[in-house]
Amino acid sequence: MQIVSFPEEAAPRQLRAQVLDLQNEAWPSDGGEGQGAGALTHDPALRPCSVLLVDGPVVLAALDILSKEIVHAGRRLLAGGLSTVVTRRSARGLGHGRQLVSAARQLMADQGLDIGLFSCDRPLQGFYESAGWQLLPGAVLIGGTVRTPFPSDRPGFDKVTMADFFSPAGRQAGPSFPHSRIELYPGEIDKLW
């Protein structure tokens, strides 16, 4: 087994097709048909990087790292987040997802990001903590756009915000994140990563 990463648009077609199948299995589309292997899932402005755990030609788990600059508490920071984290149904419970999420955390640090942050369903908090992420208590990500915000604390959501601080600038800003509203604004395609 190995972990490989590619810009989303440069992922090999056979691997990309498997990733799209896994995503459609986890989050079926309304039309019931999956996207073609060349289809992109994310807004290219967020520089999506696909990270895959593969066993030979088989994708066991996949996720995407999205990134953009944010301003929080008067500081400009390069932030990245996890999106579309999925493990092949037949490979669940074997630690593959945890291995991939942990590797993605290190990859984000290696890419020079200041901070990694994302929201997840509350029951997944322990899973992400076991892969090295930490809870940002009381923090809310504001997704969508300035004109049409999409907060992680909207009615019907039960989300928590997870983070890690990679750079000296990120660590210095760290205390300003708990119990705050974080203006992420990734756009209309990736409303909330």
Secondary structure as GFF3:
##gff-version 3
##sequence-region A 1 193
A	DSSP	beta_strand	2	7	.	.	.	ID=ss1
A	DSSP	three_ten_helix	8	10	.	.	.	ID=ss2
A	DSSP	alpha_helix	13	26	.	.	.	ID=ss3
A	DSSP	three_ten_helix	44	46	.	.	.	ID=ss4
A	DSSP	beta_strand	49	55	.	.	.	ID=ss5
A	DSSP	beta_strand	58	72	.	.	.	ID=ss6
A	DSSP	beta_strand	75	87	.	.	.	ID=ss7
A	DSSP	three_ten_helix	89	91	.	.	.	ID=ss8
A	DSSP	alpha_helix	96	110	.	.	.	ID=ss9
A	DSSP	beta_strand	115	121	.	.	.	ID=ss10
A	DSSP	three_ten_helix	122	124	.	.	.	ID=ss11
A	DSSP	alpha_helix	125	130	.	.	.	ID=ss12
A	DSSP	beta_strand	134	135	.	.	.	ID=ss13
A	DSSP	beta_strand	140	144	.	.	.	ID=ss14
A	DSSP	beta_strand	149	151	.	.	.	ID=ss15
A	DSSP	beta_strand	159	165	.	.	.	ID=ss16
A	DSSP	alpha_helix	168	173	.	.	.	ID=ss17
A	DSSP	three_ten_helix	174	176	.	.	.	ID=ss18
A	DSSP	beta_strand	181	183	.	.	.	ID=ss19
###
